[in-house]
Amino acid sequence: MIDDCLKLTTYFGERDRSGDRFQADALLDVYERHAVQVSVLLRGTEGFGARHRLHTQRLLTSSEDLPIVSVAVDTRARIEALLGEARAVSPHGLITLEHARMLAGRGEPPQLPEATKLTVYVGRKERLDGAPAYRAAVALLQRHGVAGATVLLGVDGTAHGERRRARFFGGNVDVPLMIIAVGDGDAVGAAARELAARLATPLMTFERVRVCKRDGVLFAKPREPPEPGVRQKLMVYAGETLYDPLVRGLRDADVAGATALRGIWGYHGDHAPHGERFWSLRRHVPVLTVVVDTPERMRRTFAVVDSLTSETGLVTSELVPVYEE
């Protein structure tokens, strides 16, 4: 168990370049050179940035520059060592640094007295109980009473310090998946202990989180930052029908930016796990929408989110320092 870790998250566009290369490739090369313990590159389905130009898969004319999110987690020393290179690759993208605890290999998860965000990293073709590991893990999380979980498929990344990249030809057996789950400390801790004992190569992180709403019930508003330079991050876990009006509503409210990430499996609340199925004619997948903004604009953000999650969805908030070199 490594208590002093940092999670480096970078938000940018699919067509953004670093010199003569795409920024996404250059950034993952940095993580590979530094043998980062775990990193994942995620391609969004809809979003906008500081210029408020909407990019979405729903329209062919605006689907060529979709939002990209990269996440890298390792010890504080290793992440701090690569920060300069990451900023050089992404001079204009938003970069945040968050404290996390990481379990890499078999061991005992930490004591979790508060609401916790658990992120579990598994391979796309990894198996557990004769089923895909991500589906078995989601079922286990729900059985332990964890409030919600969403499985996101990466297109590039590292796991245990080794590069894992999706390829056009091949089964993409090692493509990284991240399972993001939120719940109270006891439920998350119990689930994490079982996953650590049963997964072939356990790799997971733990972060403090505040649950703001669940299935229309308001529990709390986003926590105010204790000092300047810290922003608020809001995450909305909901179904596919909500993310488009949510992203567009946030854009109309002059929020700094928002990114919607389409999952492949998951649940929130008491709903049964659901997602992509080979024989299904209709898509019914979970979508995670992420907003990072100043406390002043976050009040407008939360008002939009609150109005659109009157009956469904799981809403969480976190405090995230912004990295500026």
C-alpha positions as CSV (number, residue, x, y, z in Angstrom):
1,M,0.0,0.0,0.0
2,I,1.5,3.4,-1.1
3,D,-0.1,6.3,0.8
4,D,1.7,9.2,-0.8
5,C,0.7,9.1,-4.5
6,L,-0.4,11.8,-7.0
7,K,-3.0,11.5,-9.7
8,L,-2.1,13.7,-12.7
9,T,-5.2,14.4,-15.0
10,T,-4.9,16.3,-18.3
11,Y,-7.8,17.6,-20.4
12,F,-7.2,18.4,-24.0
13,G,-8.6,17.8,-27.6
14,E,-8.1,14.8,-29.8
15,R,-6.6,16.9,-32.6
16,D,-4.2,18.9,-30.4
17,R,-0.6,18.6,-31.4
18,S,2.8,18.7,-29.7
19,G,5.2,19.6,-32.4
20,D,4.7,17.2,-35.3
21,R,2.8,14.6,-33.2
22,F,-0.6,14.3,-31.6
23,Q,-0.5,15.4,-28.0
24,A,-2.1,12.1,-26.8
25,D,0.7,10.0,-28.2
26,A,3.4,12.4,-26.9
27,L,1.9,12.4,-23.4
28,L,1.7,8.6,-23.2
29,D,5.3,8.4,-24.4
30,V,6.2,10.5,-21.3
31,Y,4.4,8.0,-19.1
32,E,6.1,5.1,-20.8
33,R,9.6,6.6,-20.4
34,H,9.0,7.2,-16.7
35,A,7.4,3.7,-16.3
36,V,4.3,5.2,-14.6
37,Q,2.6,2.6,-12.5
38,V,-0.8,3.2,-14.1
39,S,-2.1,5.5,-16.7
40,V,-5.1,5.5,-19.0
41,L,-6.0,7.6,-22.1
42,L,-9.8,8.1,-22.4
43,R,-11.7,9.4,-25.5
44,G,-14.8,11.5,-24.7
45,T,-18.1,11.3,-26.5
46,E,-19.0,15.0,-26.1
47,G,-17.7,18.1,-24.5
48,F,-16.4,21.7,-24.8
49,G,-13.5,23.7,-23.5
50,A,-12.6,27.3,-22.7
51,R,-13.7,28.5,-26.2
52,H,-17.1,26.9,-25.7
53,R,-17.0,25.1,-29.0
54,L,-19.1,21.9,-28.7
55,H,-17.5,18.6,-29.9
56,T,-19.8,15.6,-30.1
57,Q,-20.1,12.2,-31.7
58,R,-23.7,13.0,-32.5
59,L,-22.7,15.3,-35.4
60,L,-20.2,14.1,-38.0
61,T,-19.0,17.7,-38.6
62,S,-17.9,18.2,-35.0
63,S,-16.8,14.6,-34.1
64,E,-13.2,15.0,-35.4
65,D,-11.8,16.7,-32.3
66,L,-13.4,15.0,-29.4
67,P,-12.3,15.7,-25.8
68,I,-9.5,13.6,-24.4
69,V,-8.7,12.8,-20.7
70,S,-5.5,11.3,-19.6
71,V,-5.0,10.0,-16.1
72,A,-1.6,8.9,-14.5
73,V,-1.1,7.7,-11.0
74,D,2.2,6.9,-9.2
75,T,4.3,7.9,-6.2
76,R,4.7,11.6,-5.6
77,A,8.4,11.5,-6.6
78,R,7.7,9.9,-9.9
79,I,4.8,12.2,-10.9
80,E,6.7,15.3,-9.8
81,A,9.7,14.2,-11.9
82,L,7.6,14.1,-15.1
83,L,5.5,17.3,-14.5
84,G,7.7,19.5,-16.6
85,E,7.6,17.1,-19.6
86,A,3.8,16.8,-19.3
87,R,3.3,20.6,-19.3
88,A,5.7,20.9,-22.3
89,V,3.6,18.4,-24.2
90,S,0.3,20.1,-23.1
91,P,1.1,23.8,-22.7
92,H,-2.6,24.9,-22.9
93,G,-4.5,21.9,-21.5
94,L,-6.0,21.9,-18.0
95,I,-3.8,19.8,-15.6
96,T,-4.9,18.9,-12.1
97,L,-3.0,17.1,-9.3
98,E,-4.9,15.1,-6.7
99,H,-3.7,13.1,-3.7
100,A,-4.4,9.3,-3.9
101,R,-3.5,6.1,-2.1
102,M,-2.6,3.2,-4.3
103,L,-2.6,-0.6,-3.9
104,A,-0.5,-2.4,-6.5
105,G,-0.4,-6.1,-5.8
106,R,-1.9,-8.1,-3.0
107,G,-2.2,-6.3,0.3
108,E,-4.6,-4.7,2.7
109,P,-6.6,-1.7,1.6
110,P,-6.5,1.4,3.9
111,Q,-9.1,2.3,6.5
112,L,-11.8,4.4,4.8
113,P,-13.8,6.4,7.3
114,E,-15.4,8.7,4.7
115,A,-17.0,8.5,1.3
116,T,-14.4,7.2,-1.1
117,K,-13.8,7.0,-4.8
118,L,-12.3,3.6,-5.7
119,T,-10.7,3.2,-9.1
120,V,-9.8,-0.4,-10.2
121,Y,-7.6,-1.0,-13.2
122,V,-8.0,-4.3,-15.1
123,G,-7.3,-5.6,-18.6
124,R,-10.1,-5.8,-21.1
125,K,-9.9,-9.6,-21.4
126,E,-9.1,-10.4,-17.8
127,R,-11.4,-12.9,-16.3
128,L,-12.9,-13.4,-12.9
129,D,-15.3,-16.2,-11.9
130,G,-15.6,-17.2,-15.6
131,A,-16.8,-13.7,-16.7
132,P,-15.0,-10.6,-17.8
133,A,-13.3,-9.2,-14.8
134,Y,-14.9,-5.8,-15.1
135,R,-18.4,-7.2,-15.1
136,A,-17.6,-9.5,-12.1
137,A,-16.0,-6.6,-10.3
138,V,-19.1,-4.4,-10.9
139,A,-21.4,-7.1,-9.6
140,L,-19.1,-7.5,-6.5
141,L,-19.2,-3.7,-5.9
142,Q,-23.0,-3.6,-6.0
143,R,-23.2,-6.7,-3.7
144,H,-21.2,-4.8,-1.1
145,G,-23.5,-1.8,-1.3
146,V,-21.2,0.6,-3.2
147,A,-23.4,3.5,-4.5
148,G,-22.3,3.3,-8.1
149,A,-19.7,2.1,-10.6
150,T,-18.8,3.0,-14.2
151,V,-16.4,1.1,-16.5
152,L,-14.4,3.2,-18.9
153,L,-12.5,1.7,-21.8
154,G,-9.0,3.2,-22.4
155,V,-7.3,3.4,-25.8
156,D,-3.8,3.7,-24.4
157,G,-2.0,3.5,-21.1
158,T,0.4,1.8,-18.7
159,A,-0.2,-0.9,-16.1
160,H,2.4,-1.9,-13.6
161,G,4.8,0.4,-15.5
162,E,4.3,-1.3,-18.9
163,R,2.7,0.3,-22.0
164,R,-0.7,-1.1,-23.0
165,R,-2.0,0.3,-26.3
166,A,-5.0,-0.4,-28.5
167,R,-4.2,-1.5,-32.0
168,F,-6.2,-1.6,-35.2
169,F,-5.4,-5.3,-35.8
170,G,-5.5,-7.6,-32.8
171,G,-7.7,-8.6,-29.9
172,N,-6.6,-5.6,-27.7
173,V,-6.3,-8.0,-24.8
174,D,-4.3,-5.7,-22.7
175,V,-6.2,-2.4,-23.4
176,P,-6.7,-0.8,-20.0
177,L,-10.1,-0.5,-18.3
178,M,-10.8,1.7,-15.3
179,I,-13.7,1.0,-13.0
180,I,-14.7,4.1,-11.1
181,A,-16.8,3.3,-8.0
182,V,-18.1,5.6,-5.3
183,G,-19.6,4.7,-1.9
184,D,-19.2,5.0,1.9
185,G,-15.9,3.9,3.4
186,D,-17.0,0.6,4.9
187,A,-18.7,-0.6,1.7
188,V,-15.8,0.5,-0.5
189,G,-13.2,-1.0,1.9
190,A,-15.0,-4.4,2.0
191,A,-15.3,-4.5,-1.8
192,A,-11.6,-3.5,-2.2
193,R,-10.4,-6.2,0.2
194,E,-12.3,-8.9,-1.8
195,L,-11.0,-7.6,-5.1
196,A,-7.4,-7.4,-3.9
197,A,-7.6,-11.1,-2.8
198,R,-9.2,-12.3,-6.0
199,L,-7.9,-10.3,-9.0
200,A,-4.8,-11.8,-10.7
201,T,-2.8,-8.5,-10.5
202,P,-4.6,-6.0,-8.3
203,L,-4.1,-2.4,-9.1
204,M,-6.4,0.2,-7.5
205,T,-6.5,3.7,-6.0
206,F,-8.5,5.4,-3.3
207,E,-9.5,9.1,-3.1
208,R,-11.7,11.1,-0.8
209,V,-15.0,12.3,-2.3
210,R,-18.2,14.0,-1.3
211,V,-21.5,12.4,-2.4
212,C,-23.8,15.4,-3.3
213,K,-26.9,13.7,-4.8
214,R,-28.2,10.2,-5.4
215,D,-31.3,9.4,-7.4
216,G,-32.7,12.9,-6.9
217,V,-31.9,13.1,-3.1
218,L,-29.7,16.0,-2.2
219,F,-27.1,15.2,0.5
220,A,-24.6,18.1,0.3
221,K,-23.3,20.8,-2.0
222,P,-19.7,20.9,-3.3
223,R,-17.1,21.6,-0.6
224,E,-15.5,25.1,-0.7
225,P,-11.8,25.1,-1.3
226,P,-9.7,26.0,1.7
227,E,-7.1,28.0,-0.3
228,P,-6.6,29.8,-3.6
229,G,-5.4,27.7,-6.6
230,V,-7.8,24.8,-5.7
231,R,-10.7,24.1,-8.0
232,Q,-13.8,22.0,-7.6
233,K,-14.5,18.9,-9.7
234,L,-18.0,17.7,-10.2
235,M,-18.7,14.2,-11.6
236,V,-22.2,13.1,-12.7
237,Y,-22.8,9.3,-13.1
238,A,-26.0,8.8,-15.1
239,G,-27.6,7.2,-18.2
240,E,-27.0,8.0,-21.8
241,T,-30.0,10.2,-22.2
242,L,-28.8,12.7,-19.7
243,Y,-25.3,13.7,-20.8
244,D,-26.3,15.7,-24.0
245,P,-28.7,18.1,-22.2
246,L,-26.3,18.3,-19.3
247,V,-23.3,19.2,-21.5
248,R,-25.3,21.7,-23.5
249,G,-26.9,23.2,-20.3
250,L,-23.4,23.7,-18.8
251,R,-22.2,25.3,-22.0
252,D,-25.2,27.8,-21.9
253,A,-24.3,28.6,-18.3
254,D,-20.8,29.7,-19.3
255,V,-19.0,26.9,-17.5
256,A,-15.3,26.7,-18.3
257,G,-15.6,23.2,-19.8
258,A,-17.2,19.8,-19.5
259,T,-16.3,16.3,-20.8
260,A,-18.7,13.3,-21.1
261,L,-17.1,9.8,-21.1
262,R,-19.3,7.0,-22.3
263,G,-18.9,3.8,-20.3
264,I,-19.3,0.2,-21.4
265,W,-20.8,-1.2,-18.2
266,G,-22.0,0.0,-14.8
267,Y,-24.8,1.0,-12.5
268,H,-25.8,3.7,-10.0
269,G,-28.1,3.3,-7.0
270,D,-30.3,0.2,-7.0
271,H,-30.4,-0.1,-10.8
272,A,-29.2,-3.4,-12.3
273,P,-25.7,-3.2,-14.0
274,H,-26.1,-2.5,-17.7
275,G,-24.1,-1.5,-20.7
276,E,-23.1,-2.6,-24.2
277,R,-24.2,-6.1,-25.3
278,F,-23.3,-7.7,-28.6
279,W,-26.9,-8.6,-29.6
280,S,-28.6,-5.5,-28.3
281,L,-30.2,-3.2,-30.9
282,R,-30.5,-0.3,-28.4
283,R,-27.6,1.2,-26.5
284,H,-28.1,1.6,-22.8
285,V,-24.8,2.6,-21.3
286,P,-23.6,4.6,-18.3
287,V,-22.0,8.0,-19.0
288,L,-19.7,10.0,-16.7
289,T,-19.7,13.8,-17.1
290,V,-16.8,15.7,-15.6
291,V,-16.5,19.4,-14.9
292,V,-13.6,21.2,-13.3
293,D,-14.0,24.9,-12.5
294,T,-13.6,27.8,-10.1
295,P,-15.8,27.9,-7.0
296,E,-17.6,31.0,-8.4
297,R,-18.6,29.2,-11.6
298,M,-19.2,25.9,-9.8
299,R,-22.2,27.4,-8.2
300,R,-23.8,27.9,-11.6
301,T,-22.6,24.4,-12.6
302,F,-24.2,22.8,-9.6
303,A,-27.5,24.6,-10.2
304,V,-27.6,23.1,-13.8
305,V,-26.7,19.7,-12.5
306,D,-29.2,19.8,-9.7
307,S,-32.0,20.7,-12.0
308,L,-31.2,17.9,-14.4
309,T,-30.8,15.2,-11.8
310,S,-34.1,15.6,-10.0
311,E,-34.9,11.9,-10.3
312,T,-31.8,10.0,-11.3
313,G,-28.0,10.1,-11.3
314,L,-25.2,10.0,-8.8
315,V,-23.3,13.4,-8.3
316,T,-20.0,13.7,-6.5
317,S,-17.6,16.6,-5.8
318,E,-13.8,16.8,-5.1
319,L,-11.3,19.5,-4.5
320,V,-8.5,19.5,-7.1
321,P,-5.3,21.6,-7.1
322,V,-4.5,22.9,-10.6
323,Y,-0.9,22.5,-11.8
324,E,0.7,25.6,-13.3
325,E,4.4,25.6,-14.0
